[in-house]
Amino acid sequence: MNSILRQKQLTLICFLFLPTALMLMFVAYPSLKLIQQSFTDWNGVSKSFNYIGLANYYEIFTNAPEVWISLKNNFVYMFMHLASVPVAIFIAVLLSSKIKGSQFFKLTVFLPYILNGVAVAYLFSYFFSPVGGTFNGLLELFHLESLIQGWLSDERIVNFTLAFVSVWRFTGFHIVLYVAGILSIPSDLYEAAELDGAGFLQKIRYITIPGIWTVIQITVFLHLNGTLQTFDIPFVMTNGGPAGASSTFSLYSIQMAFQYNQMGMASAMGVILLIMIIGIIFLQNKLMDRKG
């Protein structure tokens, strides 16, 4: 019996060793190095550096207005992504019903998520281009010239344009998750609700949303986490322009590290981003668990 128990323990240790080693190597160690570098003036190139305490953090919070501008831009993404949740749930409800061509529409809404992010960004760069752009061309075609804007050059609307592209790319994935959650709800509940005279919206409110509440929590987490780390779409479409108006926190951190050679400052921004993500996740769990 003891030999069988030892064999089971050895097998368990062997299965856990590799993922644990990989996590320590690629997650724990880089995180500790990131925290260490945030207290230095390392430029990312030289072999030596000096410990400067909290100077990088002080600089970020007092003398770096670009950081606050980039954070404000991140919250534009966050607002538009969270606003898309009710729309995604409604579309998922429609696709879960027995409508003609539902399988085709499921594939259609999921397709943008499969596409490469850089390819999507290039596609919409031409679509919203101020010179010969497809979208402005469509507005001209329908005699809506008054609505033509510099979608990627106007500081007032550029972040909303980029956030729309981000929503277009990722919402399909969340719709598929909602559809899977809705299909797991017993149909008896809907039949009983219909017998009691419940309408379409009442069934969504009292059956669908409670039934997929865990899925909603997961998608909200993905929205919050993803919007705080937005990088590829603004980098490819505007490179943070015009004049830094569309720069995001991650994009500005990358520029600080590799364009301005301030790796210590960039590391401090990475630590701040990590703290923000943990804080928002904690707040989300508290609010959504209570609401649930």
TAUR-V300616 format. One record per residue. RES is the residue in one letter. SS is DSSP state (helix for helix, strand for strand, loop for the rest). OMEGA is omega in whole degrees, -180 to 180 (none if undefined). Layout:
((RES:SS:OMEGA) (RES:SS:OMEGA))
This chain:
((M:loop:-180) (N:helix:180) (S:helix:178) (I:helix:179) (L:helix:179) (R:helix:179) (Q:helix:177) (K:helix:180) (Q:helix:179) (L:helix:178) (T:helix:179) (L:helix:180) (I:helix:180) (C:helix:179) (F:helix:-177) (L:helix:-174) (F:helix:-175) (L:helix:179) (P:helix:178) (T:helix:179) (A:helix:179) (L:helix:179) (M:helix:178) (L:helix:-176) (M:helix:-171) (F:helix:179) (V:helix:-174) (A:helix:-178) (Y:helix:177) (P:helix:179) (S:helix:178) (L:helix:177) (K:helix:178) (L:helix:179) (I:helix:179) (Q:helix:-177) (Q:helix:-180) (S:loop:179) (F:loop:-178) (T:strand:176) (D:loop:-176) (W:loop:-179) (N:loop:178) (G:loop:-177) (V:loop:-174) (S:loop:-179) (K:loop:-177) (S:loop:177) (F:loop:-179) (N:loop:174) (Y:strand:-176) (I:loop:176) (G:loop:-177) (L:loop:-175) (A:helix:180) (N:helix:179) (Y:helix:178) (Y:helix:179) (E:helix:-179) (I:helix:-173) (F:helix:-176) (T:helix:-171) (N:loop:-179) (A:loop:-179) (P:helix:179) (E:helix:179) (V:helix:-178) (W:helix:176) (I:helix:180) (S:helix:177) (L:helix:177) (K:helix:178) (N:helix:176) (N:helix:-179) (F:helix:172) (V:helix:176) (Y:helix:-177) (M:helix:-180) (F:helix:-177) (M:helix:178) (H:helix:179) (L:helix:178) (A:helix:-180) (S:helix:-177) (V:helix:178) (P:helix:179) (V:helix:180) (A:helix:178) (I:helix:180) (F:helix:178) (I:helix:179) (A:helix:177) (V:helix:179) (L:helix:-179) (L:helix:179) (S:helix:178) (S:loop:-176) (K:loop:177) (I:loop:-177) (K:loop:178) (G:loop:-178) (S:helix:179) (Q:helix:178) (F:helix:-179) (F:helix:176) (K:helix:178) (L:helix:-178) (T:helix:-178) (V:helix:-179) (F:helix:-175) (L:helix:-180) (P:helix:-180) (Y:helix:-180) (I:helix:-177) (L:loop:177) (N:loop:-176) (G:helix:179) (V:helix:178) (A:helix:177) (V:helix:-180) (A:helix:178) (Y:helix:179) (L:helix:-178) (F:helix:173) (S:helix:177) (Y:helix:-178) (F:helix:-178) (F:loop:-179) (S:loop:179) (P:loop:180) (V:loop:179) (G:loop:-180) (G:loop:-178) (T:helix:-176) (F:helix:177) (N:helix:176) (G:helix:177) (L:helix:178) (L:helix:176) (E:helix:-179) (L:helix:-179) (F:loop:176) (H:loop:178) (L:loop:-177) (E:helix:-179) (S:helix:-179) (L:helix:-178) (I:loop:-179) (Q:loop:169) (G:loop:-170) (W:loop:-179) (L:loop:-178) (S:loop:179) (D:loop:-177) (E:loop:-176) (R:loop:-173) (I:loop:-173) (V:helix:-179) (N:helix:177) (F:helix:176) (T:helix:-180) (L:helix:179) (A:helix:176) (F:helix:178) (V:helix:179) (S:helix:178) (V:helix:180) (W:helix:-177) (R:helix:-170) (F:helix:-175) (T:helix:-180) (G:helix:178) (F:helix:180) (H:helix:177) (I:helix:178) (V:helix:177) (L:helix:179) (Y:helix:179) (V:helix:179) (A:helix:178) (G:helix:-179) (I:helix:-180) (L:helix:178) (S:loop:179) (I:loop:-180) (P:loop:-180) (S:helix:179) (D:helix:-180) (L:helix:179) (Y:helix:179) (E:helix:178) (A:helix:179) (A:helix:178) (E:helix:177) (L:helix:179) (D:loop:177) (G:loop:180) (A:loop:178) (G:loop:-177) (F:helix:-178) (L:helix:179) (Q:helix:178) (K:helix:177) (I:helix:-176) (R:helix:-171) (Y:helix:-179) (I:helix:-173) (T:helix:-176) (I:helix:175) (P:helix:-178) (G:helix:-179) (I:loop:-175) (W:helix:178) (T:helix:178) (V:helix:178) (I:helix:178) (Q:helix:180) (I:helix:-178) (T:helix:176) (V:helix:176) (F:helix:179) (L:helix:178) (H:helix:-176) (L:helix:-179) (N:helix:-178) (G:helix:-178) (T:helix:177) (L:helix:-178) (Q:loop:-178) (T:loop:-178) (F:loop:-167) (D:helix:-176) (I:helix:178) (P:helix:-180) (F:helix:-177) (V:helix:-172) (M:helix:-176) (T:loop:-174) (N:loop:179) (G:loop:-177) (G:loop:-2) (P:loop:176) (A:loop:177) (G:loop:-176) (A:loop:-179) (S:loop:179) (S:loop:176) (T:loop:-175) (F:helix:180) (S:helix:180) (L:helix:180) (Y:helix:177) (S:helix:179) (I:helix:178) (Q:helix:180) (M:helix:-177) (A:helix:-169) (F:helix:178) (Q:loop:-178) (Y:loop:178) (N:loop:175) (Q:loop:-176) (M:helix:178) (G:helix:178) (M:helix:179) (A:helix:178) (S:helix:177) (A:helix:177) (M:helix:177) (G:helix:178) (V:helix:179) (I:helix:178) (L:helix:179) (L:helix:179) (I:helix:179) (M:helix:-180) (I:helix:179) (I:helix:-180) (G:helix:-179) (I:helix:177) (I:helix:178) (F:helix:179) (L:helix:179) (Q:helix:180) (N:helix:179) (K:helix:-176) (L:helix:-175) (M:helix:175) (D:helix:178) (R:helix:179) (K:helix:179) (G:loop:none))
